[in-house]
Amino acid sequence: MEKFFHQFPELFSQLGLPSDERGIREFLTAHSPLDANILLSDAPFWSREQATFLKDVLLEDADWSEVADHLNAALRASPATT
């Protein structure tokens, strides 16, 4: 089975968030760093639908999982390093 590799703008669009460079940067700045004890899908800033999507793609190792992992890592970094 062929895997698809999605980019940040596609993930942000899928989540219903601004997907331009500025929108992504502002989101990461506003929500970083995410506490290490909080799962990505349990972060308080997601809607129920967004949280479910992220949880599902990470559990199922779906096409979106790689970019979701990158989002997770970006949210763990301090805003100055993203």
N, C-alpha and C positions, 0 to 999 in steps of 0.2 A: 504494500500500500504506500502510495506517495504521500509525503508530508508537505504541508504548505507552511510557509514561514511568513507570519504577519509582522507588520511594523507597528511602532507606537501609534502613529496617526490612525491606523485601522482599528487598533484596540480601543483607543479613545472614542472613535466614532461608534464602535460597537457598544460601548458603555454609555453612549449618549452625551459625551463630554466634548468640549471644544477640542478639535484635533489638529489645529494649526500649531506651529512651533511655539508661539507665544502662549497659547492656551495650555499646552502641555507643560511648559516651563512654570507657568503660574500655578497650575494644579500641584506640581511636585513641590514647589516652594511653599505653598500653603499647607501641605499635608506631611511634610518631612521634618524631622525624621519620625517614622512610625516606630513605636516601641517594639522591641524585639519579642516581647511576650504576646503580641497580638498577631493572629494570623491575618494575612492579607484580606481574606474575605470577611473577617470580623471587624475590620476597621470601621469606626463610627461614621465615617463620611460617605459610605456607600448607601444607596437605596437598597431595598430588599432585592429587587431584580438584579442590580449590579452585583451584589454580594453572592447571589445564587449563581449567576453566570461565572464569576471568578472561581467559586468553590467547585463548580462542576468541571470547568476546563482543567483545573489543577488535579482534581481527583481522577479524571478520565484520561489524563495525559493527551488531551485533544490538541488539534492544530494550533489553538490559541495558547497552549500551556507555556511555550518558550517565551513568548512576548509577555505573558502574565508573570513569569519568573523575573524577567527584566524589570517589569514595573515594580514588583516586590522589592528587588534590590535597589532600585532608584528611590523608592520611598523610605528605605532604611538608611540611606545616606543623608548627611546633613545638607540643607539647602544650598550651601556654598559650593558643594562638590558636584551637584547635579547639572 
